[in-house]
């Protein structure tokens, strides 16, 4: 039967649909590996490298795939961090996606750099890039420290939902680690206000005498901190950095990671 103006026609397969299928094929190729190169991906998907490169650039810009600038190889991006899987899988993806940033901060400062997440009122070390110094700070992966006594803990707490903070404030006095440790709710409130204003947190011998630390938060699309990157060093070595120098180095990396998670400061903070 000849089609009439009233007979619906089957839509043609558009180039947009074809692009989506190709992009998903490439994405699947990345998801099945820790990291992979463009040529290998293109060959597997049956695409020209130039086509694969264009599609991968789109996936990278959207945060679903990350590209290591030193090797140009691809890995899963941070946009998937909070979408699927349990806490253990999310931390594993976070570690994989932030590892290159830890190493770069370590290389720029030659000091131990840490990735930290929050569990309740406890900061947990989940990854680390060690300094080359003979005398260096070392925190075993899985180590747990009171959030109120650590820079990374405070960097995350400052951007926690209010109800979580109120629960924490009710648990005073906080445990004392050194003479510098914050032990009252009022003092912690002031410290977190400074973190929100400055964008970074400090630990001035609050957990361990002679050791200092500075940390900046990694934030999700709503502005909540899901982790923090910190630099820790003996007090004497930390003093060689100028005011704000370490904070600026950290911010370059945590802002990049947060952006890949979908956080945009003006939108999330209502500015």
C-alpha positions in Angstrom: 0.0 0.0 0.0 1.3 3.4 -1.0 1.9 5.6 2.1 -0.5 8.6 2.5 0.0 11.8 4.3 -1.8 10.2 7.2 0.4 7.1 7.3 3.3 7.4 9.8 6.7 6.7 8.4 9.5 4.9 10.2 12.1 7.4 11.1 15.4 7.0 9.4 18.5 6.1 11.4 20.0 9.5 12.1 23.6 10.3 12.3 23.0 11.5 15.9 21.8 8.0 16.9 24.9 6.5 15.1 27.2 8.8 17.0 25.6 7.7 20.3 26.0 4.0 19.5 29.7 4.6 18.5 30.3 6.7 21.7 28.8 4.0 23.9 30.9 1.3 22.2 34.0 3.3 22.9 32.8 3.9 26.5 32.3 0.2 27.0 35.9 -0.4 25.8 37.2 2.0 28.4 35.0 0.5 31.2 36.4 -2.9 30.7 40.0 -1.8 31.3 42.0 0.1 33.9 43.2 2.3 31.0 43.5 2.1 27.2 44.9 3.9 24.2 43.0 5.5 21.3 44.3 3.2 18.6 43.3 0.1 20.5 39.8 1.6 21.2 39.3 2.6 17.6 40.4 -0.7 16.2 38.1 -2.6 18.6 35.1 -0.4 17.7 35.8 -0.5 14.0 36.3 3.2 13.7 38.8 5.5 12.2 41.2 7.0 14.8 40.0 10.5 13.9 36.4 9.6 14.5 37.2 7.8 17.8 39.2 10.8 18.9 36.4 13.2 18.3 33.9 11.0 20.2 36.3 10.4 23.1 36.9 14.2 23.3 33.2 14.5 23.9 33.1 11.8 26.6 36.1 13.5 28.3 34.5 16.9 28.2 31.4 15.5 29.8 33.4 13.8 32.6 32.5 10.2 31.7 36.0 9.4 30.6 39.3 10.9 31.8 42.5 11.2 29.8 46.0 11.1 31.3 47.8 14.1 29.8 51.2 12.4 30.2 50.3 9.2 28.3 47.1 10.3 26.4 45.5 7.0 27.6 41.9 6.9 28.8 40.3 5.6 32.0 36.8 5.9 33.5 35.9 9.4 34.6 34.6 10.8 37.8 31.1 11.6 36.5 30.3 7.9 37.3 31.7 8.2 40.9 28.4 8.5 42.7 26.1 6.8 40.2 26.5 3.1 40.7 28.0 0.6 43.1 28.5 0.5 46.8 30.9 2.6 48.9 33.8 0.3 48.2 33.4 0.6 44.4 32.9 4.4 44.6 36.2 4.7 46.6 38.0 2.5 44.1 36.8 4.7 41.2 37.7 7.8 43.1 41.2 6.5 43.7 41.7 5.5 40.0 40.5 8.9 38.8 42.4 11.0 41.2 45.7 9.1 41.3 47.4 11.3 38.7 46.5 14.4 40.6 48.0 13.0 43.8 51.2 12.2 42.0 51.4 15.7 40.4 50.8 17.4 43.7 53.5 15.2 45.2 55.9 16.1 42.4 55.2 19.8 42.7 55.8 19.9 46.4 58.0 16.8 47.0 55.8 16.1 50.1 53.5 13.2 50.8 50.0 13.7 49.3 46.9 11.9 50.5 43.4 11.2 49.3 40.9 11.2 52.2 37.2 10.4 52.6 34.9 10.9 55.5 33.1 8.1 57.5 30.9 9.8 60.1 33.2 11.9 62.2 36.3 10.0 61.0 38.7 10.9 58.2 40.0 7.8 56.4 43.1 7.6 54.2 42.3 5.8 51.0 45.3 6.6 48.8 48.7 8.2 49.0 51.7 9.4 46.9 54.8 9.4 49.0 57.5 12.0 49.2 61.0 11.2 48.2 62.4 12.7 51.5 64.0 10.2 53.9 62.0 11.8 56.7 58.5 11.9 55.3 54.9 11.6 56.6 53.4 8.2 56.1 49.8 7.2 56.8 48.9 3.6 56.2 46.0 3.2 53.7 42.9 2.7 55.8 44.2 4.7 58.7 41.4 6.5 60.5 41.9 9.8 62.4 39.4 12.2 64.0 38.1 14.6 61.4 38.2 17.5 63.8 42.0 17.0 64.3 42.9 16.8 60.6 43.1 19.2 57.7 41.4 16.8 55.3 38.7 16.0 57.8 37.9 19.7 58.3 38.0 20.3 54.5 35.3 17.8 54.0 33.3 18.7 57.2 33.1 22.3 56.1 30.8 21.3 53.2 28.8 18.6 54.9 25.0 19.0 55.2 24.0 21.0 58.3 22.3 18.0 60.0 25.5 16.0 59.9 27.4 18.9 61.4 24.9 19.4 64.2 25.2 15.8 65.1 29.0 16.2 65.3 28.8 19.4 67.3 26.7 17.6 69.9 29.5 15.1 70.6 31.8 17.5 72.4 34.2 17.7 74.0 36.2 16.3 71.1 39.2 14.0 71.8 42.5 15.8 72.3 45.5 14.6 70.4 47.9 17.5 71.1 47.8 20.8 72.9 46.7 22.4 69.6 43.7 20.1 69.0 40.3 21.7 68.6 38.1 20.3 71.4 35.0 22.5 71.5 32.0 22.9 69.1 32.4 26.7 69.1 36.1 26.4 68.0 35.2 23.8 65.3 32.4 26.0 64.0 34.9 28.9 63.6 37.4 26.7 61.9 34.9 25.4 59.4 33.8 28.9 58.6 37.4 29.8 57.8 37.6 26.7 55.5 34.4 27.8 53.7 35.8 31.3 53.3 39.4 30.3 52.2 38.6 27.1 50.3 41.2 25.0 52.2 41.8 23.7 55.7 45.0 23.4 57.8 46.2 21.2 60.6 48.8 23.0 62.6 50.2 20.2 64.8 46.6 19.3 65.8 46.9 15.6 65.3 50.7 15.1 65.8 53.3 17.4 67.3 55.8 18.7 64.7 53.5 17.7 61.7 51.5 20.1 59.6 49.0 19.5 56.9 46.9 21.5 54.4 43.9 20.1 52.5 41.3 21.1 49.9 37.9 19.5 49.2 36.6 17.6 46.2 33.0 18.5 45.8 30.0 17.0 44.0 27.4 18.8 41.9 25.4 19.9 45.0 28.6 21.3 46.6 29.0 18.6 49.3 32.6 17.4 49.7 33.0 13.8 48.9 36.8 13.7 49.6 39.8 15.9 50.1 43.4 15.9 48.9 46.0 16.9 51.5 49.7 17.5 51.8 51.5 16.6 55.0 55.0 17.3 56.1 57.2 18.1 59.1 56.6 21.6 60.4 60.2 22.8 59.5 59.7 21.8 55.8 56.2 23.1 55.5 57.4 26.5 56.5 59.4 26.8 53.3 56.2 27.3 51.3 54.9 30.9 51.0 51.5 32.0 52.3 48.8 30.3 50.2 51.3 28.6 47.9 50.3 25.0 48.9 46.6 26.0 48.9 46.9 27.3 45.4 48.6 24.1 44.2 45.9 21.9 45.8 43.1 24.0 44.5 44.2 23.6 40.9 43.8 19.9 41.2 40.7 19.7 43.4 38.9 22.2 41.3 39.6 20.2 38.2 38.4 17.0 39.9 35.3 18.7 41.3 34.5 20.1 37.8 34.7 16.6 36.4 32.2 15.5 39.1 29.9 18.2 37.8 30.5 20.8 40.5 30.4 24.4 39.4 31.0 26.9 42.3 28.6 29.7 41.3 25.7 27.3 40.5 26.1 25.1 43.6 26.7 28.0 46.0 23.9 30.1 44.6 26.2 33.0 43.5 
